[in-house]
Amino acid sequence: MKLKLFTQPNCPNCPPARELAKQLERRGIKVEHWNIDEVDGLAESAFHSVSATPALVLVNGSEEEIKKWEGSAPSADEVLKALKV
């Protein structure tokens, strides 16, 4: 499983989500960072039906969505619970 983080530069709620991603990466969890102001990031966000930033999407090895958080950063415990870590 891996996490995909969708942010945009001027998003006021995105800094806590970026910090959460750093915390998770320090624990060895793979996090892909996507900027939805860029073409690739916008396309990836559309694929996952992201409607607000920040968004954190947990996917399995087949890129199937397991869980999604949008509009604010979840707690690290909430993400770890979803990852079953």
Secondary structure as the mmCIF struct_conf table of DSSP 4:
data_model
#
loop_
_struct_conf.conf_type_id
_struct_conf.id
_struct_conf.beg_label_comp_id
_struct_conf.beg_label_asym_id
_struct_conf.beg_label_seq_id
_struct_conf.end_label_comp_id
_struct_conf.end_label_asym_id
_struct_conf.end_label_seq_id
STRN STRN1 LYS A 2 THR A 7
TURN_TY1_P TURN_TY1_P1 PRO A 9 ASN A 10
TURN_TY1_P TURN_TY1_P2 PRO A 12 ASN A 13
HELX_RH_AL_P HELX_RH_AL_P1 CYS A 14 ARG A 26
TURN_TY1_P TURN_TY1_P3 ARG A 27 GLY A 28
STRN STRN2 VAL A 31 ASN A 35
TURN_TY1_P TURN_TY1_P4 ILE A 36 ASP A 37
BEND BEND1 GLU A 38 GLU A 38
HELX_RH_AL_P HELX_RH_AL_P2 VAL A 39 PHE A 47
TURN_TY1_P TURN_TY1_P5 HIS A 48 SER A 49
BEND BEND2 ALA A 52 PRO A 54
STRN STRN3 ALA A 55 VAL A 59
TURN_TY1_P TURN_TY1_P6 GLY A 61 SER A 62
STRN STRN4 GLU A 65 GLU A 70
BEND BEND3 GLY A 71 SER A 72
HELX_LH_PP_P HELX_LH_PP_P1 ALA A 73 SER A 75
HELX_RH_AL_P HELX_RH_AL_P3 ALA A 76 LEU A 83
TURN_TY1_P TURN_TY1_P7 LYS A 84 LYS A 84
#
